[in-house]
């Protein structure tokens, strides 16, 4: 664990909202990638809280959208 931070993952929902979730294993992101509601999935990554996790999700999904 990185400085007592927790692992998170997240996605850009097809509605345009950003979602951050605690990461417990590969099944989390695998199922999200198969979901028709998850436009872009990122993670896992470390964050100290949900607020920081949402910021990271937004940054990483925006970056992936620009690359697409």
ABEGO torsion letter per residue (X at the ends): XBGGBBBBBBBBBAAGBBBBBBBAEAAAAAAAAABAABABBBOBBBBABAAAAAAAAAAAAAAAAAAX
